[in-house]
Amino acid sequence: MKKMQLLKLYDGYLQKNPKKAYISNTEFEGSIYKLVDSAYLRNNQLLKGEKLPQYLTLEQLDELDGKYNNKLKWDMLESDVTEEQLVMFEQENDLTLPKQFREFTLGYSFLQGRFYPECVASDFCCEGIYDKKTGDFMPFTDEEWEQDGLVGNTLVDFFGISNPNGLQHFKYWKKFGFIHIGVVDNEEWLFLDCKTGEVQSWQHDEIMLQACSKEEFKKESREGNFWFKDFDTFLRWLLGKTIYDFDKAEEEKFQLIQKRKEIINEPQNSIIYL
């Protein structure tokens, strides 16, 4: 996704969820985000004259926001991930990052890690609604299940990009060619396949991280409920542009697998030398 498209996507999310622009409503995994760039706060008039360090710990950020009655907002920043860092990351891990993920890392730093994207309700996932304020899950009632086109949501902790050095939040599993990009419902790990560009969730308690190869990992691990053909498709869903349909995704995945099999089995064209 090009940079201007990313900006439009982020702006659209904040317009739809204006309260997420407040520091008090930023939610992210504390064990991942050690420091936060104080530049996120630069446009707060309340902080005029306040001398801030370049980076704040999460505790310092929370204390500062409390000092100003939870009225501080954050602004998007340019990502501080550089092309040179990406090249070094690829060389160190002997891989080529998918183009869409590469564009994402070079885009913007979005100070939000927890999202509640929507899904078509099913009897195995998205069986209710998460309260975005409390994080409490409210299952659908029997009466609601009788409605056509019932839509629920799910909880996604996305590692994302936040300054400083947003690339450090992602763990790369070299022997599988996967980048760990997030967690769904505290149960399914989201992996980006660096070879195919697909995003697939896996049941975290049935993941064979001791596997010696990608093939063994897939054989011994259990897939989760979510699959996306590429990173941009995942990102649009995460930020509220689409509603995930399990049946449609399953069909799309099946068609893609069949197409790949056809390509593999396709006979090579004969070469005629004159």
Secondary structure, 3 states (H helix, E strand, C coil): CCHHHHHHHHHHHHHHCHHHHEHHHCCCCCCCCCEEEHHHHCCCHHHCCCCCCCEEEHHHHHHHHHHCCCCCECCCEECCCCHHHHHHHHHHHCCCCCHHHHHHHCCEECCCCEECCEEECCCCCCCEEECCCCCCEEECCHHHHCCCCCEEECCEEECCCCCCCHHHHCEEECCCCEEEEEEECCCEEEEEECCCCCEEEEEHHHCCCCCCCHHHHHHHCCEEEEEECCHHHHHHHHCCCCCECHHHHHHHHHHHHHHHHHHHHCCCCCCCCC
